[in-house]
Amino acid sequence: DAVGILILCLASAAAALDFKYHHTKELEEFLRGVHAAYPSLTHLHSIGRSVKGRDLWVLVLGRFPTHHKIGIPEFKYVANMHGDETVGREILLHLIDFLVTSYGRDPVITRLLNNTRIHIMPTMNPDGFEATKVPDCYYTPGRYNANGEDLNRNFPDAFEDNRASIQPETQAVMDWIKNETFVLSANLHGGALVASYTFDNGNPVTGSLKGYSRSPDDDVFIHLAKTYSSNHASMYKGTGCDNRQTFPEGITNGYSWYQLEGGMQDYNYVWGQCFEITLELSCCKYPPEDQLGKFWRDNKVALIEYIKQVHLGVKGQVTDKNGNPIPNAIVEAKGRPHVCPYRTNQQGEYFLLLLPGTYVINATVPGFKSMLKTVEIPDNTGNFSAVKQDFSFPEVSDKISSKAASCPKTPLYQELTRASAAVKPTVHLLVLMTVVLAILK
């Protein structure tokens, strides 16, 4: 019938994605075409608008694309944060095309989409992309948004008071992170060939005096970065883009490379409970179109293998004696507390990315005794499900709701450097000191 023919035409249009640069109108047409052709597998929405009013489109893919489903982790890719760094923008369109056309045909992709909710934002800075009139390998003013701001210096910073005025694009992403239970993420850049991981900023507490800013989950971040670089066609070689700069195994700690204030990956980790790395995918920021096919082939396997890592570690629910979920309960692995404690979502869920091993998981509902459980974690990424460990608090009734402790946007690590014997200890400071001890160990 006519509807069937229309769907086939739309599917054909979605599949026929050329290796060329897609400007705003073409990008929107492609995303709408994919959603029309695969309505039960995708959800298309705008999370906000740029300075010039362009939509910040996100295509969500999965078995339940329109809403979060208990037990299914949320993953995201964001590209084109710097408007003149364009490779990521295009390979994410090809990733979308590959995922929807492989679903139901490729058993691995089918299981991945059945067990993961994948959010893809091809461009965070559409104004910058459109402003790049003369593509260049090294730099154009299109790097910035329409207000001339660098979006990767625009987020709250855990170490310094970032005085940059929050831009519409940044605020949209911050709201997006707040409204979803993101577990793992990557943002795609250009100008180098390396997988960079948090922290991008630091102070003596995190080891900056030794030229490395270490997070409590440094082992996990190294694994995530290596997962991408080792599955990339050449990133793992670590040769960089010239003889002056090499990256062993194709990875680097962000601070070790260069200090960055107000970066998105640190914000995701500290305030969003989401592990994010930064992927530099091309030596040339805005390469010729005839190279895009190779960039897609070089990154295809790595993009898929990285998504699978969202199933690392342990997940579960925290409930009261009646089986009702407890939001805002703190759930963390002993020995690796976060300065902003990781908390359960509205469904009482938690997700902790951890490498295979034995861990003690500590669940705390404020006002009640903590619950500790020892968990043996295998590598479950091939099964597309982290180990499940629930917590039930028999003393907590559904009449008690755990309120989220505020996690201020002011620098969190600064208090450590300012602390003195005259300062009265606070719960927040004690948490920070625990982090120090964990790092020193």
C-alpha positions as CSV (number, residue, x, y, z in Angstrom):
1,D,0.0,0.0,0.0
2,A,0.9,3.7,-0.2
3,V,2.1,3.8,3.5
4,G,4.4,0.8,2.9
5,I,5.9,2.3,-0.2
6,L,6.5,5.6,1.6
7,I,8.3,3.8,4.5
8,L,10.4,1.9,2.0
9,C,11.3,5.2,0.2
10,L,12.2,6.8,3.6
11,A,14.3,3.8,4.6
12,S,16.1,4.0,1.2
13,A,16.7,7.7,1.7
14,A,18.1,7.1,5.1
15,A,20.4,4.3,3.9
16,A,21.7,6.4,1.0
17,L,23.9,8.6,3.2
18,D,26.7,10.2,1.2
19,F,30.2,10.9,2.4
20,K,29.9,14.6,2.3
21,Y,29.4,17.5,4.8
22,H,25.7,17.9,5.7
23,H,24.7,21.4,6.6
24,T,21.9,22.2,8.9
25,K,19.0,21.6,6.5
26,E,20.4,18.4,5.2
27,L,21.3,17.1,8.7
28,E,17.8,17.8,9.9
29,E,16.3,16.1,6.8
30,F,18.5,13.0,7.3
31,L,17.5,12.7,11.0
32,R,13.8,13.2,10.3
33,G,14.1,10.6,7.5
34,V,15.7,8.0,9.8
35,H,13.0,8.6,12.5
36,A,10.2,8.3,9.9
37,A,11.7,5.1,8.5
38,Y,12.4,3.6,12.0
39,P,9.7,5.1,14.3
40,S,9.8,2.2,16.8
41,L,13.6,2.2,17.1
42,T,14.3,5.9,17.2
43,H,13.2,9.1,18.9
44,L,14.1,12.5,17.6
45,H,14.0,15.6,19.7
46,S,15.8,18.9,20.3
47,I,17.3,19.5,23.7
48,G,17.5,23.3,23.1
49,R,18.6,25.9,20.7
50,S,21.9,27.6,19.7
51,V,22.5,31.3,20.0
52,K,21.1,31.8,16.5
53,G,18.1,29.6,17.2
54,R,19.2,26.4,15.5
55,D,17.9,23.2,17.1
56,L,20.3,21.0,19.0
57,W,19.1,17.7,17.7
58,V,19.4,14.4,19.4
59,L,18.5,11.0,17.9
60,V,17.8,8.3,20.5
61,L,18.1,4.7,19.4
62,G,17.1,1.6,21.2
63,R,14.3,-0.9,21.9
64,F,12.6,1.8,24.2
65,P,13.8,5.0,22.5
66,T,11.3,7.4,24.1
67,H,11.9,6.9,27.8
68,H,14.3,5.4,30.3
69,K,13.7,1.7,31.1
70,I,14.8,0.3,34.4
71,G,18.0,-1.7,34.0
72,I,18.9,-0.3,30.6
73,P,21.8,2.2,30.8
74,E,21.9,5.5,28.9
75,F,24.8,6.2,26.6
76,K,25.6,9.4,24.5
77,Y,27.9,10.6,21.8
78,V,28.3,14.4,21.2
79,A,30.2,15.9,18.3
80,N,31.0,19.2,16.6
81,M,31.3,21.0,20.0
82,H,33.9,23.1,18.2
83,G,32.2,24.1,15.0
84,D,35.3,23.8,12.8
85,E,36.0,20.2,14.0
86,T,33.8,18.4,11.6
87,V,34.8,14.7,11.3
88,G,32.8,13.6,14.4
89,R,29.7,15.3,13.1
90,E,29.7,13.2,9.9
91,I,30.8,9.9,11.3
92,L,27.9,10.1,13.9
93,L,25.5,10.3,11.0
94,H,27.0,7.2,9.5
95,L,26.9,5.5,12.9
96,I,23.1,6.2,13.0
97,D,22.7,4.8,9.5
98,F,24.7,1.7,10.4
99,L,22.8,1.0,13.6
100,V,19.3,1.3,12.2
101,T,20.1,-0.7,9.0
102,S,21.9,-3.4,11.1
103,Y,19.1,-3.8,13.7
104,G,17.4,-7.2,13.2
105,R,20.1,-8.3,10.8
106,D,23.3,-8.2,12.8
107,P,22.9,-10.1,16.2
108,V,25.5,-8.0,18.0
109,I,23.9,-4.6,17.0
110,T,20.5,-6.0,17.7
111,R,21.5,-7.0,21.2
112,L,23.3,-3.7,21.7
113,L,20.2,-1.7,20.8
114,N,17.9,-4.0,22.8
115,N,19.9,-3.5,26.0
116,T,21.2,0.1,25.6
117,R,19.6,3.5,25.0
118,I,21.9,5.4,22.8
119,H,21.7,9.2,22.4
120,I,23.5,10.8,19.4
121,M,24.0,14.5,19.1
122,P,25.8,15.1,15.7
123,T,26.4,18.8,16.5
124,M,26.5,20.8,19.7
125,N,27.6,23.9,17.8
126,P,25.6,24.2,14.6
127,D,26.3,28.0,14.5
128,G,30.0,27.5,14.5
129,F,29.8,24.9,11.8
130,E,27.8,27.2,9.5
131,A,30.1,30.1,10.3
132,T,33.2,28.1,9.0
133,K,33.1,29.5,5.4
134,V,36.7,28.5,4.5
135,P,37.6,25.1,6.0
136,D,41.0,24.9,7.5
137,C,43.1,22.1,9.0
138,Y,44.2,24.1,12.0
139,Y,41.8,26.9,13.1
140,T,38.9,29.0,12.0
141,P,36.7,31.3,14.1
142,G,33.9,28.7,13.7
143,R,35.5,26.9,16.6
144,Y,33.4,29.2,18.9
145,N,29.6,29.6,19.2
146,A,27.9,32.7,17.8
147,N,28.8,34.7,21.0
148,G,32.5,33.9,20.4
149,E,32.6,31.5,23.4
150,D,34.5,28.2,23.5
151,L,31.9,25.7,24.6
152,N,34.6,23.3,25.9
153,R,35.7,26.0,28.4
154,N,32.2,26.9,29.4
155,F,31.1,24.4,32.0
156,P,31.3,24.7,35.8
157,D,34.8,23.5,36.9
158,A,35.6,21.3,39.9
159,F,38.9,23.0,40.6
160,E,38.5,26.7,39.6
161,D,35.8,29.3,39.6
162,N,35.0,29.4,35.9
163,R,33.7,32.9,35.3
164,A,32.6,32.3,31.7
165,S,29.0,33.1,31.0
166,I,27.1,29.9,30.5
167,Q,26.0,29.7,26.8
168,P,22.6,28.4,25.5
169,E,24.3,25.3,24.0
170,T,26.1,24.6,27.3
171,Q,23.0,25.1,29.4
172,A,21.0,22.8,27.1
173,V,23.6,20.0,27.6
174,M,23.7,20.6,31.4
175,D,19.9,20.2,31.5
176,W,20.0,17.2,29.3
177,I,22.6,15.5,31.6
178,K,20.4,16.4,34.6
179,N,17.3,14.9,33.1
180,E,18.8,11.5,31.9
181,T,20.7,8.8,33.8
182,F,23.7,8.9,31.5
183,V,26.4,6.3,32.5
184,L,28.9,6.6,29.7
185,S,29.7,9.2,27.0
186,A,32.3,10.5,24.6
187,N,32.6,13.9,22.9
188,L,34.2,13.9,19.4
189,H,36.8,16.5,18.4
190,G,39.5,17.0,15.8
191,G,43.0,18.5,15.6
192,A,44.8,15.5,17.0
193,L,44.6,11.7,17.1
194,V,44.2,10.5,20.7
195,A,41.6,9.4,23.4
196,S,41.9,11.8,26.3
197,Y,40.4,11.2,29.7
198,T,39.5,13.1,32.9
199,F,40.7,15.1,34.7
200,D,41.3,17.9,32.3
201,N,42.0,20.3,35.3
202,G,43.5,19.6,38.7
203,N,45.4,20.6,41.7
204,P,47.9,19.0,44.1
205,V,45.1,16.9,45.6
206,T,44.7,15.0,42.2
207,G,48.4,14.9,41.4
208,S,48.8,18.0,39.3
209,L,52.3,18.7,40.7
210,K,53.4,15.5,39.0
211,G,51.8,16.5,35.7
212,Y,48.8,14.0,36.0
213,S,45.4,14.7,37.4
214,R,44.0,11.4,38.7
215,S,40.3,10.7,39.3
216,P,39.1,8.1,41.8
217,D,38.2,5.9,38.7
218,D,41.5,6.4,36.9
219,D,41.7,2.7,36.1
220,V,38.3,2.7,34.4
221,F,39.1,5.8,32.4
222,I,42.4,4.3,31.1
223,H,40.4,1.2,30.1
224,L,37.8,3.3,28.3
225,A,40.4,5.3,26.4
226,K,42.3,2.1,25.4
227,T,39.1,0.4,24.3
228,Y,38.6,3.2,21.7
229,S,42.2,3.6,20.7
230,S,42.9,-0.2,20.4
231,N,39.9,-0.6,18.1
232,H,40.7,2.4,15.9
233,A,42.6,1.8,12.7
234,S,45.7,3.8,13.8
235,M,45.1,5.7,17.1
236,Y,46.6,2.9,19.1
237,K,50.0,3.5,17.4
238,G,50.3,6.7,19.4
239,T,52.3,8.5,16.8
240,G,50.1,11.7,17.0
241,C,50.1,14.2,14.2
242,D,53.7,15.2,14.1
243,N,57.1,14.1,15.5
244,R,56.8,16.5,18.4
245,Q,53.9,14.8,20.1
246,T,53.4,11.1,20.8
247,F,50.7,9.4,22.9
248,P,51.7,5.9,24.1
249,E,48.9,3.5,23.1
250,G,47.0,6.4,21.7
251,I,45.7,7.7,25.1
252,T,46.4,10.6,27.4
253,N,45.3,12.0,30.7
254,G,43.7,15.4,29.8
255,Y,45.8,17.4,32.3
256,S,49.0,15.7,31.2
257,W,48.3,16.9,27.6
258,Y,47.3,20.4,28.6
259,Q,45.3,22.0,31.4
260,L,41.8,22.9,30.5
261,E,39.3,24.8,32.7
262,G,35.5,24.4,32.2
263,G,35.7,21.2,30.1
264,M,32.7,19.1,29.4
265,Q,34.2,15.7,30.3
266,D,35.1,16.7,33.8
267,Y,31.6,18.2,34.2
268,N,30.0,14.9,33.1
269,Y,32.1,12.9,35.6
270,V,31.8,15.2,38.6
271,W,28.2,16.5,38.3
272,G,26.5,14.2,35.9
273,Q,27.7,10.8,37.3
274,C,28.7,10.0,33.7
275,F,32.1,8.8,32.6
276,E,33.1,10.8,29.5
277,I,36.2,10.8,27.4
278,T,37.3,13.1,24.6
279,L,38.1,11.6,21.2
280,E,40.4,13.5,18.9
281,L,39.7,11.9,15.6
282,S,41.7,13.7,12.9
283,C,44.9,15.7,12.6
284,C,43.1,18.0,10.2
285,K,40.1,19.7,11.9
286,Y,38.1,20.2,8.7
287,P,39.4,17.7,6.2
288,P,38.3,17.4,2.5
289,E,35.1,15.5,1.9
290,D,36.8,12.8,0.0
291,Q,38.5,11.7,3.2
292,L,35.3,11.2,5.2
293,G,34.8,7.6,4.0
294,K,38.2,6.6,5.4
295,F,37.4,8.3,8.7
296,W,34.2,6.3,9.0
297,R,36.0,3.1,8.3
298,D,38.8,3.9,10.7
299,N,36.4,4.6,13.6
300,K,33.5,2.2,13.0
301,V,34.6,-0.7,15.1
302,A,35.9,1.6,17.9
303,L,32.6,3.5,18.1
304,I,30.6,0.2,18.6
305,E,33.1,-1.3,21.1
306,Y,33.1,1.8,23.2
307,I,29.3,1.8,23.5
308,K,29.5,-1.8,24.8
309,Q,31.5,-0.5,27.8
310,V,28.4,1.1,29.3
311,H,27.7,-2.5,30.5
312,L,30.8,-2.7,32.6
313,G,30.6,-3.0,36.4
314,V,27.5,-3.2,38.6
315,K,23.9,-1.8,38.5
316,G,20.8,-2.3,40.6
317,Q,18.0,-0.7,42.6
318,V,17.7,0.6,46.1
319,T,14.3,0.0,47.6
320,D,12.4,0.3,50.9
321,K,10.8,-2.5,52.9
322,N,7.8,-2.4,50.6
323,G,9.8,-2.6,47.4
324,N,9.4,1.1,46.5
325,P,12.4,2.8,44.9
326,I,14.5,5.2,47.0
327,P,15.8,8.1,45.0
328,N,18.9,10.0,46.0
329,A,20.4,7.1,48.0
330,I,24.2,7.2,47.8
331,V,25.7,4.1,46.1
332,E,29.5,4.0,45.6
333,A,32.3,1.4,45.6
334,K,34.4,1.5,48.8
335,G,37.8,3.2,48.2
336,R,36.6,5.4,45.3
337,P,34.1,8.0,46.6
338,H,33.3,11.0,44.4
339,V,33.3,14.6,45.6
340,C,29.7,14.8,44.4
341,P,28.5,11.4,45.8
342,Y,26.9,9.2,43.1
343,R,23.2,8.8,43.8
344,T,20.2,6.8,42.7
345,N,17.8,8.2,40.1
346,Q,14.0,8.6,40.6
347,Q,13.6,4.8,40.0
348,G,16.1,4.1,42.8
349,E,18.6,2.9,40.2
350,Y,22.4,3.2,40.3
351,F,25.1,2.3,37.7
352,L,28.8,2.1,38.6
353,L,31.4,1.5,35.9
354,L,34.0,-0.8,37.4
355,L,36.6,-3.1,35.9
356,P,36.4,-6.9,36.6
357,G,37.3,-7.6,40.3
358,T,36.0,-7.8,43.8
359,Y,34.4,-4.7,45.3
360,V,32.5,-3.7,48.4
361,I,29.5,-1.6,47.3
362,N,28.2,0.8,49.9
363,A,24.6,2.0,49.8
364,T,23.5,4.8,52.1
365,V,20.1,6.3,52.8
366,P,20.7,9.4,54.9
367,G,19.6,8.8,58.5
368,F,19.9,5.1,58.3
369,K,22.8,2.6,58.7
370,S,24.8,2.0,55.5
371,M,24.5,-1.4,53.8
372,L,27.6,-3.1,52.4
373,K,27.7,-5.9,49.9
374,T,30.7,-7.6,48.4
375,V,30.3,-8.1,44.6
376,E,32.4,-10.1,42.2
377,I,32.4,-8.4,38.9
378,P,33.3,-10.3,35.7
379,D,33.7,-8.7,32.2
380,N,30.0,-8.7,31.3
381,T,30.2,-6.3,28.3
382,G,29.7,-9.3,25.9
383,N,26.5,-10.1,27.7
384,F,25.2,-6.5,27.4
385,S,24.4,-6.3,31.1
386,A,26.4,-5.2,34.1
387,V,26.2,-7.4,37.2
388,K,22.9,-6.8,39.1
389,Q,23.1,-6.0,42.9
390,D,20.0,-4.6,44.6
391,F,19.7,-3.1,48.1
392,S,16.6,-3.3,50.2
393,F,16.4,-1.2,53.4
394,P,14.0,-2.9,55.8
395,E,13.8,0.1,58.2
396,V,12.9,2.5,55.5
397,S,9.2,3.0,54.7
398,D,7.7,4.6,51.7
399,K,6.7,7.6,53.8
400,I,10.4,8.6,54.0
401,S,11.9,10.2,51.0
402,S,15.6,10.8,50.7
403,K,16.3,14.4,49.5
404,A,19.2,15.0,47.3
405,A,22.1,16.9,49.0
406,S,23.0,19.9,47.0
407,C,26.1,19.6,45.0
408,P,27.2,23.2,44.4
409,K,28.4,24.5,41.1
410,T,31.3,26.2,42.9
411,P,34.7,24.5,42.7
412,L,34.6,21.3,44.9
413,Y,38.3,20.6,45.2
414,Q,39.2,24.1,46.2
415,E,38.1,23.6,49.8
416,L,40.9,21.1,50.3
417,T,43.6,23.6,49.5
418,R,42.0,26.2,51.7
419,A,41.3,23.9,54.7
420,S,43.1,24.7,58.0
421,A,42.9,23.7,61.6
422,A,40.7,26.7,62.3
423,V,38.1,25.5,59.8
424,K,35.2,23.5,61.3
425,P,35.0,20.1,59.6
426,T,31.8,19.5,57.6
427,V,30.3,16.4,56.0
428,H,31.3,17.7,52.6
429,L,34.9,18.3,53.7
430,L,35.1,14.8,55.2
431,V,34.0,13.4,51.9
432,L,36.7,15.4,50.1
433,M,39.3,14.2,52.6
434,T,38.3,10.6,52.0
435,V,39.0,11.2,48.3
436,V,42.4,12.5,49.2
437,L,43.2,9.4,51.2
438,A,41.9,7.1,48.4
439,I,44.2,8.9,45.9
440,L,47.2,8.8,48.1
441,K,46.7,5.0,48.6
